[in-house]
């Protein structure tokens, strides 16, 4: 018998090398890479926000509505201009065969605004009241979103934690790690801040204009500026802070072991 056949060590590497692909294939197929918490959240933020283009697609139609109304004082023209802007964004997405999520959100918002405008018109509201009604759904949605998501954060279940759960394969395991809960809570509050601040400022302006306490044309202009220019500035500041928090990139995502 040869030395090579008598020595178990000579068979060990070959056995391990033959077995390794079989053992690793299911794991690599189900969990192709190991992420940090920060990397997972960065990826989810990128997908959810759409970058500068996504924010423009969501905000520009509302700005167009404001400008068109102030220039023409014709609600129909303002609505058509806003919708046409969203449709142009939609066509560009279709031509490029890219995601239509952000344009879809804008069109959905326009449709809701149009429905509220029509309701106000049917109730005998003036043209100025109808124009103000266009902004009401956005304010109410921001308030509702802040209350629900902020409430979850207050009881220790920030929504960013569920992003980690999806990536790790265990939707709730992240909640046992206080470090992850703390990071996700900070990110959630920063994510909510622009909408919450915007609603806190826009709400009183809208109410005062609706009650006739302040000039309605001025209020429509202020709401349009707050909804776009100021809203974008707040988002850039808050999202920049989120990126700074995520730049540390050191909290590993623990995935369940394969059976």
JOJOZI-V895564 format. One line per field, one symbol per residue. phi: phi as a letter, one per 40 degrees, with the letter a starting at -180 (. if undefined). burial: + if it has 16 or more other ideal C-beta (glycine too) atoms within 10 Angstrom, else -. A space follows every 10 residues. Layout:
phi: ???
burial: ???
This chain:
phi: .ccccccccc cdcccccccd cccccccccc bcabbcdccc cccccccccg gcccccccbc dcccdccccc cbfbcccccc cccccccccc ccccccfbcb dccdcccccc ccdccccccc cccgcccccc cccdccdccc cccccccccc cccccgbccc ccccccccgb cbcdccbccc cccccccccc ccddcccccc ccdccccccc cgcbcccccc cccccccbdc cccccccccc ccccccccfb ccccbcccc
burial: ---------- ---------- ---------- +---++++++ ++-++----+ ---+++++++ ++++++-++- ----+--++- +++-++--++ --+------- -+++-++-++ -+++-++--+ ----+-++++ +++++++++- -++--+--+- -++---++++ +++++-++-+ --+++-+--+ +-++++++++ +++++++++- ++--++--++ -----+--++ -+++-+++-+ ++-++--++- -+---+---- +-+++----
